[in-house]
Amino acid sequence: MKQPDCIAKLINKFASLPGVGLKTAQRFAYRVIDMSQSEVDDFCEALADVKSKIHLCAECGNFTENEVCDICLKRDKSVICVVAYPKDVLALDKGGSFKGVYHVLHGTLSPLEGRGADDLNIKSLIKRLDGVKEVIMATNPDVEGEATAAYIARLIKPFGIKVTRLAQGISMGSDIEYADEITLERALEGRTEIN
Ligand SMILES: [Zn+2]
């Protein structure tokens, strides 16, 4: 049986999301049909709001509704933890023991995909190094993440600032995004200096 067009369209939209297969997309679509009108309106509003209200923090590049994000406003700016993506801030900050600020690169260096240093949020990192005691490189422990950490460490060293790397524990090739908070806390605590 052919689905009515607008149901098929909604299923396709859901199925285009990361990690959502066709079965799940169908369940989502049928759930929307069961929603009340106000539930659907709220849903649409939430989608439109993240698009219109969220932009990048002027200091760290993380997502925020304000000019500068809450973490940059309230926390210790002498320690900066550099991550590839906003979702990594979420993962690393869950444990709650890190009191410093973050810096989001929005990617890693990738010669294969043609992504160089100018494509990443690196210039604004160099601009905020005044008064910084330590920069922690918290990119993923894969080839691109390691290359990015080494590249930025070389850029920062001449400023006389200590540059460290998350301890092993997150296994090679795995994502910070999926590591549990205890593993991430340990990786932060056991960080070692990049020489
Ligand atoms: Zn910020």
Boltz pocket constraint, residues with backbone or C-beta under 6 A from the ligand:
constraints:
  - pocket:
      binder: B
      contacts: [[A, 57], [A, 58], [A, 59], [A, 60], [A, 61], [A, 62], [A, 68], [A, 69], [A, 70], [A, 71], [A, 72], [A, 73], [A, 102]]
      max_distance: 6.0
